[in-house]
Amino acid sequence: MASHVFRLRSAVGIFFWICLAPGALALDCVQRIHSNQRFESAGYSHANLWRVATAGGQVNYIFGTTYLADPRVTRLPRAVAEALSGSESFGMEVVLNSTAIATMSKAMHFVDGLSLEQFLEPELLARTAELLDRYGVSTRVARTLKPWAAFTTFSLPPGQITGPLDLLLMLEAERRGKLVFGLETIEEQIRVFDTLSNVDQADIETLI
């Protein structure tokens, strides 16, 4: 009986938060559907690890994560460790290999002579540069970032130097010889942002 582990990253939460934020109409977010069920009364209301079984007995797991390196996050509960150990494969949002990281890094910067200061008001540009400095990004480099790249940087805490939970899970799955795959490619994720107009990207930046 095959068993698999799938997991979700905090980017999902970021997209939902953008959709709920004031002034987000330009993003054309999907209308929310309200449930009649009270979340607090559901038996699974506090679970991060979900077990999904088919009628034929095949078992999959879904593990909700956040992209943090804090030991309180990266210390796996026994149930999660056992689910990973007993699984044949491990699926994550995007495989975090060196190629994906290099591709994302390149896509975050303007290459056509544009700069961040062309899309942000001076006060917002100064505030953005101030916040990016906490991440070790100089003002010179900050000016080359696309608005979406600056915004997504702020979704992570500054000073995070050790591997986040997502990366640690991937490395552990590889160490155990699991098949590791991505639910999306890095190009698909980049396309979500790059297809936004520069005006819409600048509107996102105002949410900081």
ZADREN-49208 format. One record per residue (C-alpha): residue number from 1; x negated, y negated, z. Coordinates in steps of 0.1 Angstrom, whole numbers. Each point is the difference from the previous one (the first is absolute). Example, Ala and Ser with C-alpha at 12.3 -4.5 7.8 and 13.67 -1.06 7.14 Angstrom:
BEGIN
[node 1 [-123 45 78]];
[node 2 [-14 -34 -7]];
//
This chain:
BEGIN
[node 1 [0 0 0]];
[node 2 [-17 -32 -12]];
[node 3 [-3 -30 22]];
[node 4 [-10 -35 -10]];
[node 5 [-7 -33 18]];
[node 6 [12 -33 -15]];
[node 7 [-5 -34 17]];
[node 8 [9 -36 -4]];
[node 9 [-20 -31 5]];
[node 10 [8 -34 14]];
[node 11 [2 -16 -34]];
[node 12 [36 13 -1]];
[node 13 [8 -21 30]];
[node 14 [-18 -30 -15]];
[node 15 [22 2 -31]];
[node 16 [32 3 21]];
[node 17 [-12 -30 21]];
[node 18 [-5 -21 -31]];
[node 19 [35 9 -12]];
[node 20 [15 -12 34]];
[node 21 [-21 -32 2]];
[node 22 [15 -34 -8]];
[node 23 [-6 -12 -36]];
[node 24 [-6 35 -13]];
[node 25 [28 -1 -26]];
[node 26 [-26 -4 -28]];
[node 27 [-12 35 7]];
[node 28 [34 14 -10]];
[node 29 [2 24 29]];
[node 30 [24 28 1]];
[node 31 [31 -8 20]];
[node 32 [1 18 34]];
[node 33 [26 26 7]];
[node 34 [12 0 36]];
[node 35 [7 33 17]];
[node 36 [29 7 24]];
[node 37 [-23 21 22]];
[node 38 [-16 -17 29]];
[node 39 [-38 6 -3]];
[node 40 [-5 2 38]];
[node 41 [24 29 4]];
[node 42 [-16 22 -26]];
[node 43 [-20 29 14]];
[node 44 [-30 -8 -23]];
[node 45 [0 -37 7]];
[node 46 [-35 0 15]];
[node 47 [-18 25 -22]];
[node 48 [-30 -7 -21]];
[node 49 [-4 36 -12]];
[node 50 [29 15 -20]];
[node 51 [4 37 -9]];
[node 52 [19 6 -32]];
[node 53 [10 36 -8]];
[node 54 [17 13 -32]];
[node 55 [27 26 0]];
[node 56 [-26 24 -12]];
[node 57 [-22 -6 30]];
[node 58 [-27 -22 -15]];
[node 59 [-12 -25 25]];
[node 60 [-13 -35 -6]];
[node 61 [-10 -28 24]];
[node 62 [2 -37 -3]];
[node 63 [-22 -20 24]];
[node 64 [6 -38 4]];
[node 65 [-33 -19 5]];
[node 66 [-13 -35 3]];
[node 67 [-32 -11 -16]];
[node 68 [-19 -6 32]];
[node 69 [-32 13 16]];
[node 70 [10 -5 36]];
[node 71 [-7 32 21]];
[node 72 [36 -1 12]];
[node 73 [10 5 -36]];
[node 74 [-27 23 -13]];
[node 75 [2 25 30]];
[node 76 [23 26 -16]];
[node 77 [28 16 20]];
[node 78 [-3 38 2]];
[node 79 [30 5 -22]];
[node 80 [-15 -21 -28]];
[node 81 [-34 18 2]];
[node 82 [18 34 -2]];
[node 83 [21 -11 -29]];
[node 84 [-31 -11 -19]];
[node 85 [-19 31 9]];
[node 86 [27 23 -12]];
[node 87 [6 -18 -33]];
[node 88 [-13 9 -34]];
[node 89 [-1 -36 -14]];
[node 90 [0 -36 12]];
[node 91 [17 -28 -18]];
[node 92 [-6 -36 7]];
[node 93 [12 -33 -15]];
[node 94 [-32 -5 -19]];
[node 95 [-32 21 2]];
[node 96 [-25 -23 16]];
[node 97 [-31 10 -19]];
[node 98 [-29 -22 -11]];
[node 99 [16 -5 -35]];
[node 100 [33 -12 14]];
[node 101 [-17 -24 24]];
[node 102 [-22 -14 -28]];
[node 103 [30 -4 -23]];
[node 104 [21 -18 26]];
[node 105 [-30 -23 10]];
[node 106 [-4 -10 -37]];
[node 107 [37 -6 -5]];
[node 108 [2 -23 30]];
[node 109 [-21 -28 -17]];
[node 110 [7 -23 -29]];
[node 111 [-21 6 -30]];
[node 112 [15 -25 -24]];
[node 113 [-13 -33 15]];
[node 114 [30 -4 23]];
[node 115 [-4 -6 37]];
[node 116 [22 2 32]];
[node 117 [-1 -38 4]];
[node 118 [20 -4 -33]];
[node 119 [30 17 16]];
[node 120 [0 -11 36]];
[node 121 [6 -34 15]];
[node 122 [-32 -13 17]];
[node 123 [13 5 35]];
[node 124 [10 36 -7]];
[node 125 [-33 6 -18]];
[node 126 [-19 -12 31]];
[node 127 [21 22 23]];
[node 128 [-6 30 -23]];
[node 129 [-37 -6 -1]];
[node 130 [-1 -4 38]];
[node 131 [18 34 5]];
[node 132 [-21 18 -26]];
[node 133 [-32 -12 18]];
[node 134 [11 23 29]];
[node 135 [-3 29 -25]];
[node 136 [-35 -11 -10]];
[node 137 [12 -15 -33]];
[node 138 [-19 -32 -8]];
[node 139 [19 -31 -13]];
[node 140 [-18 5 -34]];
[node 141 [12 36 -3]];
[node 142 [35 -9 13]];
[node 143 [5 -24 -29]];
[node 144 [-5 29 -25]];
[node 145 [28 21 16]];
[node 146 [34 4 -15]];
[node 147 [28 -12 23]];
[node 148 [13 36 5]];
[node 149 [-35 12 9]];
[node 150 [-4 -27 27]];
[node 151 [35 8 14]];
[node 152 [-5 38 1]];
[node 153 [-33 -5 18]];
[node 154 [19 -15 29]];
[node 155 [20 32 4]];
[node 156 [-30 15 18]];
[node 157 [-16 -12 32]];
[node 158 [-33 -17 -3]];
[node 159 [-31 17 13]];
[node 160 [12 35 -9]];
[node 161 [-33 17 -8]];
[node 162 [7 37 6]];
[node 163 [21 22 -23]];
[node 164 [38 -4 2]];
[node 165 [23 29 7]];
[node 166 [8 6 -36]];
[node 167 [-37 4 -9]];
[node 168 [-7 22 30]];
[node 169 [29 23 -10]];
[node 170 [-12 2 -36]];
[node 171 [-36 9 11]];
[node 172 [13 26 25]];
[node 173 [22 16 -28]];
[node 174 [-30 0 -23]];
[node 175 [-22 15 27]];
[node 176 [25 28 5]];
[node 177 [1 7 -38]];
[node 178 [35 -13 -5]];
[node 179 [13 -12 -34]];
[node 180 [0 -38 3]];
[node 181 [22 -20 -24]];
[node 182 [16 -35 -2]];
[node 183 [37 -7 -3]];
[node 184 [-11 -31 -20]];
[node 185 [-31 -11 -19]];
[node 186 [-19 -31 10]];
[node 187 [9 -15 -35]];
[node 188 [37 4 8]];
[node 189 [-4 -19 32]];
[node 190 [-20 -28 -16]];
[node 191 [26 -3 -27]];
[node 192 [27 -7 26]];
[node 193 [-19 -32 9]];
[node 194 [-15 -10 -33]];
[node 195 [34 0 -17]];
[node 196 [11 -27 23]];
[node 197 [-4 -35 -14]];
[node 198 [-26 -22 16]];
[node 199 [28 -22 13]];
[node 200 [17 30 18]];
[node 201 [-34 10 14]];
[node 202 [-5 -35 14]];
[node 203 [35 2 15]];
[node 204 [-10 32 18]];
[node 205 [-31 -18 13]];
[node 206 [22 -26 18]];
[node 207 [12 28 23]];
[node 208 [-32 -1 20]];
//
